[in-house]
Amino acid sequence: MNEDMLRRGVAEFIGTFTLIFIGGGAGIAVGHYGHPTAANLVAVALANGLAIGIMVTNLGHISGGHFNPAITLGFLTSRRITTPLAGLYWGAQLLGASAAAFILRALTSALAVRNRATPIPTTTDGKAVVFELILTFFLVWAVWATAVDPRGAFTAIAGLAIGLTITIDVLMGGPFTGAAMNPARAFGPELAGKVWTGWWVYWIGPITGAVLASWLYEYLYLRPEQPPVAKTPDAAS
């Protein structure tokens, strides 16, 4: 592994670790010490959004600030990164999420189970997939519009837009599915808590939403336009 790949992998590990440790830790704190109130939902949403916003700002210039296997897949399928780099990112992201979840479990004991995204009993797995698909679509759309599109007015502060998108997603989707929007966000806590109920929801939903958003933005706004048809001499003005 060359030095550049190592730097990128470490950046993805740290960013994903931060999301699970801060976002998941906030969920544990609220679940243990508080009650399921609107104020606590806002606190968890802000913790997740700020964690990602800050890490994208800190590390986006090194790795692109994916911190999410679904986002990395969007970059891969739109041919913006290579397959070896995507594989490195996926490994770093899952490892970072797992490390954070195991540390939270060690620090909070069985409370780590609350750090996992889980559909509520009244939300079927099918509905949960749709929730996660739409929420992830919003997130990846924000990534493409700010961090990818060179014409974006706010490229330098893409972390703010991405973090706020996560915040609004958690505010809406948190009570229904946990609003993971990220396979690693679910995988790490599931591994640490040894609870895998509905695990596939957090792969199918986010992956589908990410690919749809990345392809739609890519081909609507970023692919070069076809050159205009040349006019014949008779049609020239």
C-alpha positions in Angstrom: 0.0 0.0 0.0 1.5 3.4 -1.0 1.6 6.3 1.3 -1.3 8.2 -0.4 -3.6 5.1 0.0 -2.7 4.8 3.6 -3.5 8.4 4.3 -6.9 8.1 2.6 -7.7 4.9 4.5 -6.8 6.4 7.8 -9.0 9.4 7.1 -11.9 7.2 6.3 -11.4 5.2 9.4 -11.3 8.2 11.6 -14.3 9.9 10.0 -16.5 6.8 10.3 -15.2 6.1 13.8 -16.3 9.7 14.8 -19.8 9.3 13.4 -20.5 6.1 15.3 -18.8 7.2 18.5 -20.4 10.6 18.7 -23.7 9.9 16.9 -24.2 6.5 18.5 -22.9 7.7 21.8 -25.5 10.5 21.8 -28.2 7.9 21.2 -26.9 5.8 24.1 -26.8 8.8 26.4 -30.3 9.9 25.5 -31.7 6.4 25.8 -30.0 5.8 29.2 -30.3 9.1 30.9 -33.3 10.7 29.2 -36.7 10.0 27.8 -37.8 9.8 24.1 -38.7 13.5 23.8 -38.5 15.8 20.8 -35.6 17.6 22.5 -33.6 14.4 22.7 -34.3 13.6 19.1 -32.9 17.1 18.2 -29.8 16.3 20.3 -29.2 13.0 18.5 -29.8 14.6 15.1 -27.4 17.4 15.8 -24.7 15.0 17.2 -24.8 12.9 14.0 -24.9 15.9 11.6 -22.2 17.8 13.4 -20.0 14.8 13.6 -20.1 14.3 9.8 -20.0 18.0 9.0 -16.9 18.5 11.1 -15.2 15.3 9.7 -16.0 16.2 6.1 -14.5 19.7 6.7 -11.4 18.2 8.4 -10.7 15.3 6.1 -12.6 15.9 2.9 -9.5 17.2 1.2 -7.7 14.0 2.0 -10.1 11.2 1.2 -13.2 13.0 -0.1 -14.9 12.5 3.2 -17.2 9.5 2.3 -17.4 7.7 5.7 -20.2 5.6 4.2 -20.0 2.5 2.0 -23.1 3.6 0.1 -21.5 6.9 -0.8 -18.3 5.2 -1.9 -20.4 2.9 -4.1 -21.9 6.0 -5.7 -18.4 7.3 -6.5 -17.4 3.9 -7.8 -20.4 3.3 -10.1 -20.1 6.9 -11.5 -16.4 6.1 -12.2 -15.1 8.8 -9.9 -12.8 6.4 -7.9 -11.1 3.1 -8.8 -12.2 -0.3 -7.5 -9.0 -0.8 -5.4 -9.6 2.6 -3.7 -13.3 1.8 -3.1 -12.3 -1.5 -1.5 -9.8 0.3 0.8 -12.5 2.8 1.8 -15.1 0.0 2.5 -12.6 -1.8 4.7 -11.6 1.3 6.6 -15.2 2.4 7.1 -16.4 -0.9 8.4 -13.4 -1.2 10.7 -13.8 2.3 12.0 -17.5 1.7 12.7 -16.8 -1.6 14.5 -14.0 -0.2 16.6 -16.2 2.7 17.8 -19.1 0.4 18.6 -16.9 -2.0 20.6 -15.4 0.8 22.5 -18.9 2.2 23.3 -20.0 -1.2 24.4 -17.0 -1.5 26.7 -17.7 1.9 28.1 -21.4 1.6 28.5 -21.9 -2.2 28.8 -25.1 -3.5 27.4 -26.3 -0.1 26.4 -24.3 -0.4 23.2 -27.3 -2.3 21.8 -29.1 1.1 21.7 -26.4 2.3 19.4 -27.8 0.3 16.5 -30.3 1.4 13.9 -33.5 -0.6 14.2 -36.9 -0.2 12.5 -39.7 0.3 15.1 -42.2 -2.5 15.5 -44.9 -0.7 13.6 -42.6 -0.2 10.6 -42.2 -3.2 8.3 -38.8 -4.1 6.8 -40.2 -3.1 3.4 -41.2 0.4 4.7 -37.9 0.7 6.5 -36.0 0.1 3.2 -38.0 2.9 1.5 -37.3 5.2 4.4 -33.6 4.5 4.2 -33.6 4.8 0.5 -35.2 8.2 0.4 -33.1 9.6 3.3 -29.9 8.4 1.7 -30.9 9.9 -1.6 -31.1 13.3 0.1 -27.7 12.8 1.7 -25.9 11.7 -1.5 -27.6 14.4 -3.5 -26.2 16.9 -1.1 -22.7 15.3 -1.5 -22.9 15.6 -5.3 -24.3 19.1 -5.3 -21.6 20.5 -2.9 -18.5 18.3 -2.8 -18.6 16.9 -6.3 -20.1 19.5 -8.6 -17.3 22.1 -9.4 -19.9 24.7 -10.1 -21.4 24.5 -6.6 -21.3 27.8 -4.8 -20.5 26.2 -1.4 -17.8 23.7 -2.3 -15.5 25.0 0.4 -18.1 24.4 3.1 -19.6 21.2 1.8 -19.4 19.7 5.3 -22.1 22.2 6.5 -24.6 21.2 3.9 -23.9 17.5 4.2 -24.0 17.6 8.0 -27.3 19.5 8.0 -28.8 17.0 5.5 -28.0 14.2 8.0 -29.5 16.3 10.8 -32.8 16.8 9.0 -32.8 13.1 7.9 -32.4 12.0 11.5 -35.1 14.4 12.7 -37.6 12.8 10.3 -36.4 9.2 10.0 -34.8 8.6 13.4 -38.1 7.6 15.1 -38.9 5.1 12.3 -35.6 3.4 11.4 -32.9 5.1 13.3 -32.0 6.9 10.1 -28.7 5.2 9.5 -28.3 6.1 5.8 -25.1 4.2 6.0 -24.4 0.4 6.1 -21.4 1.0 8.4 -23.5 3.0 10.8 -25.6 -0.1 11.3 -22.9 -2.8 10.9 -20.6 -1.7 13.7 -23.3 -1.6 16.4 -24.8 -4.8 15.1 -21.5 -6.6 15.4 -20.8 -5.2 18.8 -24.3 -5.9 20.1 -24.7 -9.2 18.4 -28.1 -8.3 17.2 -28.8 -8.6 13.5 -32.6 -8.1 13.2 -33.4 -6.4 9.9 -29.7 -6.0 9.1 -30.4 -6.1 5.3 -32.5 -3.0 5.5 -29.4 -0.9 6.1 -27.6 -2.2 3.1 -30.4 -2.4 0.5 -32.0 1.0 1.3 -28.9 3.2 1.6 -27.1 1.5 -1.4 -30.1 1.9 -3.7 -30.7 5.5 -2.6 -27.0 6.4 -3.0 -26.7 4.9 -6.5 -29.9 6.6 -7.6 -28.9 10.0 -6.4 -25.3 9.8 -7.7 -26.4 8.6 -11.1 -29.2 11.1 -11.4 -27.1 14.1 -10.5 -24.1 12.8 -12.5 -26.0 12.4 -15.7 -28.4 15.3 -15.4 -25.9 18.0 -14.4 -22.3 16.8 -14.7 -21.9 14.8 -17.8 -20.7 17.0 -20.8 -23.4 18.1 -23.1 -23.5 16.8 -26.6 -22.0 19.3 -29.1 -24.7 21.1 -31.1 -25.4 19.9 -34.6 -23.4 21.9 -37.1 -25.5 24.1 -39.3 -25.4 23.7 -43.0 -24.4 26.7 -45.1 -28.0 27.2 -46.1 -29.1 27.3 -42.5 -26.5 29.8 -41.3 -27.7 33.2 -40.5 
